[in-house]
Structure formats: C-alpha cells, structure tokens
C-alpha cells in the first residue's frame, strides 16, 4: 500500500520527478553558461555590456517563471521546455546576431563556418582569409567591413587595406592625405615626429581611399568643402583584443579634399609613477597632490602629453571617496568614476569660464580644468581653491616658470595666487631609444663639459643606429621600431614646489628671475637637467632632447 502511494506521488507532478528535475537543472546550467559568455563577450567586442546582460537575464527569469508557475505537468512538460527555450534563448540568439555584425567573418559564432571550424573542417580556409586581409576595418556603426564584390569598390578596399596597414605598422598617431601637384602627399606622425611618404600616393588611388573611408566613416560623399567628422575602428589582423577607434576628418583645400586620421594609441590611463618622473620629483609631486585644497598648475607645449599627465594626477586620487569632475575640450579617453564635461566651443553659446562655473555648482571635491586661456577662467579656478576645492589647472607653456608667469599675468592678483598655489609642473615628451637597435658611443669630452657633466663618470651614451647596411649590402630595418631608432615616448617633467619662501615672493609681485633663483636654492631641477638625466640613464639620446627642448617643438 505504501509503495503504491509513493509511486503515485512521483507521478502526481513533473516537479518531483528525478528525471525531469535533472533535465531542468542541466538546462538552467546551460543557460547560465550562455549568460556568462555574453557577459565576457560584450567586453571583447566592446558593445553595451549592461544592456545585454539585462536583456539576457530578464529572458531567463521570465522563462524560468513560466516553467515553474504554469501547469506544464504530464505530457505538457515537453511544451513547457519548448516555451522555456523560446523565452530564454531568444535574447542570447539576438545577441549573437548583434555581435556577429561587429566582428570579422572568421570570428563569428553559430554560423556554418564556425561549426565547420569547431569540427576541424575549415582550417585551411581560415588561414587563407587571414592572408588576404591584413587590417580589420569596422565602420562608424561598429560593423565589420567585408571586401566588396564590385570591381571598383574592391579596388578601393584593397587600396585602403594597404594604406591603413602601412600607417598602423609604422605606429602612426596621426595621418594627413592632401592632394599635391603630382600625387597625394601622405604625412604621418610617429612618436610625435612628422614623416612624409617619399613617393606619395597616385591620384586615382588617393581618390578611392578618401571616398572609401568617407563611406565607412559615415560622412557625406557629396560634401567636399565643408569640414566633416566621423570615426572608424581599425587594427592589424594579428592584433588581439578590440580594434582601436580612429577619428576621421575631411575638409576642403585649395588643391582639393583633405583627409585626416587620428588613431587611438591607447585607452589606458597611466599612473603617476609611469609618466617619466624622476624618483625625487615623484615624491615631491605626491606631497603637493596630497593637500586636500588649493591649486596646482600643470603645463606643456601643445602635443607634449599634458592631458596624459593630468589623468595620471586624477588617478592618484580615490575616485570613490572624492567627487571628481573635469572640463575638457578634447578628452583622450573615458576615465572610470570621474565625471567628464566636454566643452564644445563654437557649438555652444556658453563660454569656457561660464561652463566651469556650472561644473563647480555640482559641489565637486576635485576639478580638472583642462586649459586656462583667459582671466575669467583663472579667477574662477583660484576662488574655487580658496573655497576648499582642489583645482588642477592646465596651461600651454614652455616650462613651469613660463606657466607661472602666464598664470600670474592672467590672474592679476599676486596675493590670491600666493594663497592658493601649491605647485607648478612643466614637461616635454621625448622619444625612447629602441632597446633592440640602439648603439653605445663614447661622448666627446668637450660636449660633456658644455653640458656640465663629469667626463670621468660618463663612460658612454646611447643613440639610434648609424649603420644602415646589413651583411648582404641591404638596408637592415629593425622590426620593432621600423628603422626610426626610437619606440614610444616618455615624459621629462620639472616640479616647482611652492614653499613659504616662494609664496612670499609671489605675494610681493617679485620677478620670475627672483622666483627662479629661490627655486635653485631649493635644489629644484630645471627642465634641461631633467632631460639630461634621461640621457644618462640610457632612456633617450642627446639629439632627441635637443630636438624637444628647442623652442618647444614636437616635430
């Protein structure tokens, strides 16, 4: 009797059947694995992670609710499983369709080719595809650009592949294609130095490249005079991870249409100890940044890494414990947990200083003011520092003394400046010698004497390679730096700490020369001395620091 009752109880509802329960657990675990894959994959293909996670989890929750709450007992159990599969897997399949449109064909999933690759039936074809396409190209909507079947469009695609490959392989940060007398002139910047392609690009090929990039960049093909802006994403086929964003700009010139590209070098925000500070200056600057209020002035000539340094300074603060805001004209990248305000310039009726006032009304603890070009911005920033905020103010200047002079002239109030100012920095970017091909040489004693360096303590310096001929009489090109002799850049930074003695001089309206003399008494290293330290420690060459220190030029 008891056995029959127990058997009846197992048949009374599917939810207590061990077989059905096992099936449900397996399906739920499978769905959970799919949800985890979506979460990871959204980061790989750089799409909206939170949105897709919400869609997938919501679909699974609704499906599970339906499975457990609706009467799918007995033979209706199969119907219940189908309903669950429809509700839970539809969002996952929708994501698959979305992500497949953003990646290269050989990276798509749940396609016939993907299934064949999993089965090991299409390896040769995948390798052939990688040979044909050297650059991954994605349009302004993030969709992979496939090779067109049309002959003319195919020529444009191949020409664009060669064009972009050369720029990315050479590590160009910017490129400009301008119509010249006999051909298109291509000028690109690598590590801050401009280089021109010797033979240029033929007119027909240049026209195809411009039209093709305008098309995928979301620009109007018919507009050839007015400035336009768009974006694409590019990376070498061998690159792991998401492609980098590239800004596309076109405008008219007297010779014809001009194409400008700006490649995103890195979205990583550097830390303070990674920007090139000598250890004693790193400790001095940390002391300045540790003060909870006041104003710190950071300066550099254009394109010498000021924004990178400003982000590193912000990174030294706890963004969870502080309310941090920035006001910038052209942010380099998004900074986690920091509110970044972009000033649109001509596209807004509010000037820069007024927008800064709007930012300050939000009661931030720390504010980065990207640049200071007028008296109103200087006054608002200084008064905010008096009110208990920490202000980081950017300025274009040759060095820290030039920045201080400009700031005092704009502010027009020495007492206010002395009350709020805690430190001033000046910097340049210098190229780093390539570790694969740099060569040592013995410096000339006369040069060491001119640089005020002890000849008996300097055994050798380093420089780019001077020998161009290889063993077989051909030019030997370093694979790492592509023959430039340099790879990457680092900062040369001087740090002026405003102590009581300097503060008194500022309040008195003393000349910059007197302030500079006091800084020397405080054993401050000037920019030229900081640069020489980079030569002594084998980071860069004498020629490079002379190039960078000469008039603040960057190329």
Secondary structure as the mmCIF struct_conf table of DSSP 4:
data_model
#
loop_
_struct_conf.conf_type_id
_struct_conf.id
_struct_conf.beg_label_comp_id
_struct_conf.beg_label_asym_id
_struct_conf.beg_label_seq_id
_struct_conf.end_label_comp_id
_struct_conf.end_label_asym_id
_struct_conf.end_label_seq_id
HELX_RH_AL_P HELX_RH_AL_P1 UNK A 2 UNK A 11
BEND BEND1 UNK A 12 UNK A 12
HELX_RH_3T_P HELX_RH_3T_P1 UNK A 14 UNK A 16
HELX_RH_AL_P HELX_RH_AL_P2 UNK A 18 UNK A 44
TURN_TY1_P TURN_TY1_P1 UNK A 45 UNK A 46
HELX_RH_AL_P HELX_RH_AL_P3 UNK A 49 UNK A 69
BEND BEND2 UNK A 70 UNK A 70
TURN_TY1_P TURN_TY1_P2 UNK A 74 UNK A 75
HELX_RH_AL_P HELX_RH_AL_P4 UNK A 76 UNK A 100
TURN_TY1_P TURN_TY1_P3 UNK A 101 UNK A 102
BEND BEND3 UNK A 103 UNK A 103
HELX_RH_3T_P HELX_RH_3T_P2 UNK A 105 UNK A 107
BEND BEND4 UNK A 109 UNK A 111
HELX_RH_AL_P HELX_RH_AL_P5 UNK A 112 UNK A 118
TURN_TY1_P TURN_TY1_P4 UNK A 119 UNK A 120
BEND BEND5 UNK A 121 UNK A 121
HELX_RH_AL_P HELX_RH_AL_P6 UNK A 123 UNK A 132
STRN STRN1 UNK A 135 UNK A 138
TURN_TY1_P TURN_TY1_P5 UNK A 140 UNK A 141
BEND BEND6 UNK A 142 UNK A 142
STRN STRN2 UNK A 144 UNK A 144
HELX_LH_PP_P HELX_LH_PP_P1 UNK A 146 UNK A 148
BEND BEND7 UNK A 149 UNK A 150
HELX_RH_AL_P HELX_RH_AL_P7 UNK A 151 UNK A 169
TURN_TY1_P TURN_TY1_P6 UNK A 170 UNK A 171
STRN STRN3 UNK A 172 UNK A 179
BEND BEND8 UNK A 181 UNK A 183
STRN STRN4 UNK A 184 UNK A 190
TURN_TY1_P TURN_TY1_P7 UNK A 191 UNK A 192
STRN STRN5 UNK A 193 UNK A 196
TURN_TY1_P TURN_TY1_P8 UNK A 198 UNK A 199
STRN STRN6 UNK A 201 UNK A 201
HELX_RH_AL_P HELX_RH_AL_P8 UNK A 203 UNK A 216
TURN_TY1_P TURN_TY1_P9 UNK A 217 UNK A 218
TURN_TY1_P TURN_TY1_P10 UNK A 221 UNK A 222
BEND BEND9 UNK A 225 UNK A 226
STRN STRN7 UNK A 228 UNK A 236
TURN_TY1_P TURN_TY1_P11 UNK A 237 UNK A 238
BEND BEND10 UNK A 241 UNK A 242
HELX_LH_PP_P HELX_LH_PP_P2 UNK A 243 UNK A 243
STRN STRN8 UNK A 244 UNK A 252
BEND BEND11 UNK A 254 UNK A 256
STRN STRN9 UNK A 257 UNK A 263
HELX_LH_PP_P HELX_LH_PP_P3 UNK A 268 UNK A 271
HELX_RH_3T_P HELX_RH_3T_P3 UNK A 272 UNK A 274
BEND BEND12 UNK A 275 UNK A 275
HELX_RH_AL_P HELX_RH_AL_P9 UNK A 279 UNK A 289
TURN_TY1_P TURN_TY1_P12 UNK A 290 UNK A 290
BEND BEND13 UNK A 291 UNK A 293
STRN STRN10 UNK A 294 UNK A 300
TURN_TY1_P TURN_TY1_P13 UNK A 302 UNK A 303
BEND BEND14 UNK A 304 UNK A 305
HELX_RH_AL_P HELX_RH_AL_P10 UNK A 306 UNK A 315
TURN_TY1_P TURN_TY1_P14 UNK A 316 UNK A 316
BEND BEND15 UNK A 317 UNK A 317
TURN_TY1_P TURN_TY1_P15 UNK A 319 UNK A 321
BEND BEND16 UNK A 322 UNK A 322
STRN STRN11 UNK A 324 UNK A 328
BEND BEND17 UNK A 329 UNK A 330
BEND BEND18 UNK A 332 UNK A 333
TURN_TY1_P TURN_TY1_P16 UNK A 336 UNK A 337
STRN STRN12 UNK A 339 UNK A 342
HELX_RH_3T_P HELX_RH_3T_P4 UNK A 345 UNK A 347
BEND BEND19 UNK A 349 UNK A 350
HELX_RH_AL_P HELX_RH_AL_P11 UNK A 352 UNK A 360
TURN_TY1_P TURN_TY1_P17 UNK A 361 UNK A 362
BEND BEND20 UNK A 365 UNK A 365
STRN STRN13 UNK A 366 UNK A 369
BEND BEND21 UNK A 374 UNK A 374
HELX_RH_AL_P HELX_RH_AL_P12 UNK A 375 UNK A 386
TURN_TY1_P TURN_TY1_P18 UNK A 387 UNK A 388
STRN STRN14 UNK A 390 UNK A 396
BEND BEND22 UNK A 398 UNK A 399
HELX_RH_AL_P HELX_RH_AL_P13 UNK A 400 UNK A 411
HELX_RH_AL_P HELX_RH_AL_P14 UNK A 414 UNK A 420
STRN STRN15 UNK A 421 UNK A 433
HELX_LH_PP_P HELX_LH_PP_P4 UNK A 434 UNK A 434
TURN_TY1_P TURN_TY1_P19 UNK A 435 UNK A 437
STRN STRN16 UNK A 439 UNK A 441
HELX_LH_PP_P HELX_LH_PP_P5 UNK A 442 UNK A 444
HELX_RH_AL_P HELX_RH_AL_P15 UNK A 445 UNK A 450
TURN_TY1_P TURN_TY1_P20 UNK A 451 UNK A 452
TURN_TY1_P TURN_TY1_P21 UNK A 455 UNK A 457
STRN STRN17 UNK A 461 UNK A 463
STRN STRN18 UNK A 469 UNK A 469
TURN_TY1_P TURN_TY1_P22 UNK A 471 UNK A 472
BEND BEND23 UNK A 473 UNK A 474
STRN STRN19 UNK A 475 UNK A 475
HELX_LH_PP_P HELX_LH_PP_P6 UNK A 476 UNK A 476
TURN_TY1_P TURN_TY1_P23 UNK A 479 UNK A 483
BEND BEND24 UNK A 484 UNK A 485
STRN STRN20 UNK A 486 UNK A 497
HELX_RH_AL_P HELX_RH_AL_P16 UNK A 500 UNK A 508
TURN_TY1_P TURN_TY1_P24 UNK A 509 UNK A 509
HELX_RH_AL_P HELX_RH_AL_P17 UNK A 512 UNK A 521
TURN_TY1_P TURN_TY1_P25 UNK A 522 UNK A 523
HELX_LH_PP_P HELX_LH_PP_P7 UNK A 524 UNK A 526
HELX_RH_AL_P HELX_RH_AL_P18 UNK A 527 UNK A 536
TURN_TY1_P TURN_TY1_P26 UNK A 537 UNK A 538
BEND BEND25 UNK A 539 UNK A 540
HELX_RH_AL_P HELX_RH_AL_P19 UNK A 542 UNK A 549
BEND BEND26 UNK A 550 UNK A 550
TURN_TY1_P TURN_TY1_P27 UNK A 551 UNK A 552
#
